[in-house]
Amino acid sequence: MMAVLPLAARDPLAARIAHSDPAKYQPAKAVHGGAGELLFGGMFDATSLNTNLIFLHRGVIQPKGGIGHHYHNQMEEMFVILDNEAQFTIDGRTARVVGPAGAPCRMGRSHGIYNPTDRPTEWMNIAVGSVKGKYDASDLGDDRVGVPLDAKPVFITMRLDRALLAPVVNFHGGIGTVRYRRALEPEVFFTNWAYVDHLVIPAGASLGRHVHAGVEEFFYVIAGQGSARIGEETAAIKKGDAVPVHFNDVHSFENTAAGDLEFMIVGVAREKGRLDVTDVK
């Protein structure tokens, strides 16, 4: 029953869009045995998509705060920082990573994060399970404060760098030229986590109407404002919003403002390796 609830009792599109509201973030201390404090709020949970997305969290890692060294055996997680910097740990190796960027952690691999600076770091946490709704964690009692740093990460990182984007004309039948890149391929993940994409839609342009039969997505707005169209419904979106796209949802996005509309897109497949897309006129 859980697998069909989001579609069986569907709210209007405007109500389905999650909003990141810093005023509603809750403080959390010593997360997984980590240092200091972070602030966070839940945007999506395991019922938000039919696939195995477990959660999308958004928040702030306070100065000298972090998430302690831990691992998961049933799920994969990715910490993303949208600004500043942080020390990421994967499999006991730690390196400085400058935002906007992230590091995926595959099942059974230990991970943590620490903000050594005197400034807050804007942060996201995304989790996809091997089993629908199954969360697990084992803490290692290690806050990762003052650990040796590698000169460069010896683990996979994802950069949300606009300089890496390539122009795409009339993407999925949309208007104008957008800039796009697949930041993480499906081979990175052990679960059905399919990809992470980076997309910038300039003023006056759009991402055209298209549909996935075997993949669900959410579009997180990194910057700008515009409109989302799912089926025949349209809703305004802005920085900090996350738009869920279910199986067979015909969807498109338009920039309705003067500045760029920037997205991070997370795809989760029905089956491992099943990626599909069909443009809709």
Residue pairs with C-beta under 8 A, 6 or more apart in sequence:
2 46
2 47
2 132
2 133
3 50
3 132
4 50
5 47
6 47
6 48
6 49
6 50
6 244
6 246
7 50
7 246
7 247
10 16
12 233
12 235
13 228
13 230
13 231
13 233
13 234
13 235
14 233
14 235
14 236
16 243
16 244
17 228
17 235
17 237
17 241
17 242
17 243
17 244
18 43
18 44
18 48
18 56
18 241
18 242
18 244
19 43
19 240
19 241
20 41
20 43
20 58
20 240
20 241
20 242
21 41
21 240
22 39
22 60
24 41
25 39
25 40
25 41
25 58
25 59
25 60
26 39
26 40
26 41
27 37
27 38
27 39
28 37
28 38
28 39
28 40
29 36
29 37
30 68
30 143
31 38
31 66
31 67
31 68
32 67
32 68
32 69
32 70
32 112
32 137
32 139
33 68
33 69
33 70
33 139
33 140
33 141
33 142
33 143
34 65
34 66
34 67
34 68
34 112
34 113
34 114
34 143
34 144
35 64
35 65
35 66
35 68
35 114
35 143
35 144
35 145
36 62
36 63
36 64
36 65
36 66
36 115
37 62
37 65
38 59
38 60
38 61
38 62
38 65
38 66
38 67
38 123
39 59
39 60
39 62
40 57
40 58
40 59
40 60
40 123
40 125
41 57
41 58
41 59
42 55
42 56
42 57
43 55
43 56
43 57
43 58
43 242
44 53
44 55
44 56
44 218
44 242
44 244
45 54
45 55
46 52
46 53
46 54
46 55
46 129
46 132
46 133
46 135
47 133
48 56
48 218
48 244
49 216
49 218
49 244
49 246
49 268
50 216
50 246
50 247
50 270
51 128
51 192
51 215
51 216
51 268
51 269
51 270
52 128
52 129
52 130
52 131
52 132
52 133
52 191
52 192
52 268
53 126
53 127
53 128
53 216
53 218
53 266
53 268
54 75
54 127
54 128
54 129
54 133
54 134
54 135
55 125
55 126
55 127
56 124
56 125
56 126
56 218
56 220
56 242
56 266
57 124
57 125
57 126
58 123
58 124
58 240
59 123
59 124
59 125
60 120
60 121
60 122
60 123
61 67
61 81
61 86
61 113
61 114
61 115
61 120
61 121
61 123
62 115
62 120
63 115
63 117
63 118
63 119
63 120
64 115
64 116
64 145
65 114
65 115
66 86
66 87
66 112
66 113
66 114
66 115
66 143
66 144
66 145
67 79
67 112
67 113
67 114
68 112
68 139
68 140
68 141
68 142
68 143
68 144
69 89
69 92
69 110
69 111
69 112
69 139
69 140
69 141
69 142
69 143
69 144
70 110
70 111
70 112
70 137
70 138
70 139
70 140
71 105
71 108
71 109
71 110
71 111
71 137
71 138
71 140
72 105
72 107
72 108
72 127
72 135
72 136
72 137
72 138
73 107
73 108
73 136
73 138
74 107
74 129
74 130
74 131
74 134
74 135
74 136
75 107
75 127
75 128
75 129
75 130
75 134
75 135
75 136
75 191
76 104
76 105
76 106
76 107
76 127
76 128
76 129
76 189
76 190
76 191
76 193
77 104
77 105
77 111
77 125
77 126
77 127
78 102
78 103
78 104
78 105
78 125
78 126
78 127
78 158
78 196
79 86
79 88
79 102
79 103
79 105
79 111
79 113
79 123
79 124
79 125
80 100
80 101
80 102
80 123
80 124
80 125
80 126
80 158
80 160
80 264
81 97
81 99
81 100
81 101
81 102
81 113
81 121
81 122
81 123
81 124
82 99
82 100
82 122
82 123
82 124
82 160
82 222
83 99
83 100
83 121
83 122
84 98
84 99
84 115
84 117
84 119
84 120
84 121
84 122
85 96
85 97
85 98
85 99
85 115
85 117
85 121
86 96
86 97
86 99
86 113
86 114
86 115
86 116
86 121
86 123
87 94
87 95
87 96
87 97
87 113
87 114
87 115
87 116
87 144
87 147
87 149
88 94
88 95
88 97
88 103
88 111
88 112
88 113
88 153
88 155
88 157
89 110
89 111
89 112
89 113
89 114
89 144
89 147
90 103
90 105
90 109
90 110
90 111
90 153
90 155
90 156
91 109
91 110
91 111
91 155
92 110
93 150
93 153
93 154
93 155
94 144
94 147
94 148
94 149
94 150
95 149
95 150
95 151
95 152
95 153
95 154
95 155
96 149
97 103
97 153
97 157
99 121
99 122
99 160
100 159
100 160
100 161
100 222
101 157
101 158
101 159
101 160
101 161
102 124
102 157
102 158
102 160
102 196
103 111
103 153
103 155
103 156
103 157
103 158
104 156
104 158
104 184
104 188
104 189
104 193
105 111
106 188
106 189
106 190
107 130
107 190
107 191
110 140
112 142
112 143
112 144
113 123
113 144
114 143
114 144
114 145
115 121
124 220
126 266
127 135
128 189
128 191
128 192
128 193
128 268
129 135
129 191
130 190
130 191
156 184
156 188
158 183
158 184
158 196
159 183
160 183
160 198
160 222
160 264
162 179
162 200
162 262
164 181
164 198
165 179
165 180
165 181
165 198
165 199
165 200
166 179
166 180
166 181
167 177
167 178
167 179
168 177
168 178
168 179
168 180
169 176
169 177
170 176
170 177
170 208
171 178
171 180
171 207
171 208
172 207
172 208
172 209
172 210
172 252
172 277
172 279
173 208
173 209
173 210
173 279
173 280
173 281
174 201
174 205
174 206
174 207
174 208
174 252
175 204
175 205
175 206
175 208
175 254
176 202
176 204
176 205
176 206
177 202
177 205
178 199
178 200
178 201
178 202
178 205
178 207
179 199
179 200
179 202
180 197
180 198
180 199
180 200
181 197
181 198
182 195
182 196
182 197
183 195
183 196
183 197
183 198
183 264
184 195
184 196
185 195
186 193
186 194
186 195
186 269
186 272
186 273
186 275
191 272
192 268
192 269
192 270
192 271
192 272
193 266
193 267
193 268
193 269
194 215
194 267
194 268
194 269
194 275
195 265
195 266
195 267
195 275
196 264
196 265
196 266
196 267
197 263
197 264
197 265
197 267
198 262
198 263
198 264
198 265
199 207
199 262
199 263
199 265
200 260
200 261
200 262
200 263
201 207
201 224
201 226
201 253
201 254
201 255
201 260
201 261
201 262
201 263
202 255
202 260
202 261
203 255
203 257
203 258
203 259
203 260
204 255
205 254
205 255
206 252
206 253
206 254
206 255
207 252
207 253
207 254
208 252
208 279
208 280
209 229
209 250
209 251
209 252
209 279
209 280
209 281
210 250
210 251
210 252
210 277
210 278
210 279
210 280
211 248
211 249
211 250
211 251
211 277
211 278
211 280
212 245
212 247
212 248
212 249
212 267
212 276
212 277
212 278
213 247
213 248
213 276
213 278
214 247
214 269
214 270
214 271
214 274
214 275
214 276
215 247
215 267
215 268
215 269
215 270
215 274
215 275
215 276
215 277
216 244
216 245
216 246
216 247
216 267
216 268
216 270
217 244
217 245
217 265
217 266
217 267
217 268
218 242
218 243
218 244
218 245
218 265
218 266
219 228
219 237
219 242
219 243
219 245
219 253
219 263
219 264
219 265
220 241
220 242
220 263
220 264
220 265
220 266
221 237
221 238
221 239
221 240
221 241
221 242
221 243
221 261
221 262
221 263
222 239
222 262
222 263
222 264
223 239
223 259
223 260
223 261
223 262
224 238
224 239
224 255
224 257
224 259
224 260
224 261
224 262
225 236
225 237
225 238
225 239
225 255
225 256
225 257
225 261
226 236
226 237
226 253
226 254
226 255
226 256
226 257
226 261
227 234
227 235
227 236
227 237
227 253
227 254
227 256
228 234
228 235
228 236
228 237
228 243
228 251
228 252
228 253
229 251
229 252
229 253
229 254
230 243
230 245
230 249
230 250
230 251
231 249
231 250
231 251
236 256
237 243
237 253
243 253
245 251
247 270
250 280
253 261
253 263
255 261
267 275
269 275
